């Protein structure tokens, strides 16, 4: 017996994080309709309907947004890489950022390792930056070297990081890695999330 695979239809009563977990592109679609906090902590308890209403959306807007997500699922768009136009240019790591990366690696007793930089669906604005330790690059990684620091970027993240500059800032108001992204249409106040 041949059973055809069924695709689950998204409804407004489903939890936001569960939908995004199964269909990452849904974060971008919902964000474009005004449900921008698809990565906030409340998305693990709020339904699409509740989240949308907290952002001032009415019944018609919610219905259109859910229909757009389901259209993308049924057309197969959810299974392809996220269609985001990126700026020309390479990912740039400043000397200050590279120095801080080396300092952190030394503190963690991971001298000789690299920093993995990635972009994933989530965060307050739809996508979020992530940084982690990585002992070595994967075969398909893009490797950026700056002042002795190595940064590894997977192919999907590399598409979203064209033209991005990674810096390290330390002021009275903030301290941390800062991403200047010419591709972003907007970002969260935390600076770690964009759409």
ChimeraX attribute file (.defattr): number of C-alpha atoms within 10 A of each C-alpha:
attribute: neighborCount
match mode: 1-to-1
recipient: residues
	/A:1	3
	/A:2	4
	/A:3	5
	/A:4	6
	/A:5	6
	/A:6	6
	/A:7	9
	/A:8	11
	/A:9	14
	/A:10	17
	/A:11	17
	/A:12	17
	/A:13	11
	/A:14	16
	/A:15	20
	/A:16	28
	/A:17	24
	/A:18	14
	/A:19	22
	/A:20	20
	/A:21	13
	/A:22	11
	/A:23	18
	/A:24	21
	/A:25	24
	/A:26	27
	/A:27	27
	/A:28	24
	/A:29	18
	/A:30	23
	/A:31	19
	/A:32	14
	/A:33	16
	/A:34	19
	/A:35	26
	/A:36	25
	/A:37	23
	/A:38	29
	/A:39	21
	/A:40	15
	/A:41	12
	/A:42	14
	/A:43	21
	/A:44	13
	/A:45	14
	/A:46	17
	/A:47	20
	/A:48	25
	/A:49	21
	/A:50	18
	/A:51	23
	/A:52	26
	/A:53	15
	/A:54	12
	/A:55	12
	/A:56	10
	/A:57	18
	/A:58	12
	/A:59	11
	/A:60	8
	/A:61	15
	/A:62	23
	/A:63	14
	/A:64	12
	/A:65	24
	/A:66	21
	/A:67	16
	/A:68	16
	/A:69	23
	/A:70	19
	/A:71	14
	/A:72	17
	/A:73	19
	/A:74	13
	/A:75	9
	/A:76	10
	/A:77	15
	/A:78	18
	/A:79	12
	/A:80	8
	/A:81	11
	/A:82	15
	/A:83	11
	/A:84	12
	/A:85	11
	/A:86	17
	/A:87	16
	/A:88	12
	/A:89	10
	/A:90	14
	/A:91	20
	/A:92	19
	/A:93	21
	/A:94	15
	/A:95	16
	/A:96	15
	/A:97	22
	/A:98	22
	/A:99	16
	/A:100	18
	/A:101	21
	/A:102	21
	/A:103	15
	/A:104	15
	/A:105	18
	/A:106	13
	/A:107	10
	/A:108	10
	/A:109	10
	/A:110	15
	/A:111	14
	/A:112	14
	/A:113	18
	/A:114	24
	/A:115	25
	/A:116	20
	/A:117	19
	/A:118	19
	/A:119	21
	/A:120	15
	/A:121	24
	/A:122	25
	/A:123	24
	/A:124	25
	/A:125	30
	/A:126	30
	/A:127	26
	/A:128	20
	/A:129	18
	/A:130	14
	/A:131	14
	/A:132	11
	/A:133	17
	/A:134	17
	/A:135	13
	/A:136	16
	/A:137	18
	/A:138	12
	/A:139	7
	/A:140	10
	/A:141	17
	/A:142	15
	/A:143	16
	/A:144	17
	/A:145	13
	/A:146	15
	/A:147	13
	/A:148	14
	/A:149	22
	/A:150	21
	/A:151	26
	/A:152	25
	/A:153	23
	/A:154	18
	/A:155	13
	/A:156	14
	/A:157	17
	/A:158	20
	/A:159	20
	/A:160	23
	/A:161	29
	/A:162	19
	/A:163	19
	/A:164	22
	/A:165	17
	/A:166	21
	/A:167	18
	/A:168	18
	/A:169	15
	/A:170	10
	/A:171	7
	/A:172	6
	/A:173	6
	/A:174	9
	/A:175	10
	/A:176	13
	/A:177	17
	/A:178	17
	/A:179	19
	/A:180	14
	/A:181	20
	/A:182	15
	/A:183	18
	/A:184	19
	/A:185	9
	/A:186	14
	/A:187	19
	/A:188	17
	/A:189	10
	/A:190	11
	/A:191	18
	/A:192	18
	/A:193	25
	/A:194	25
	/A:195	22
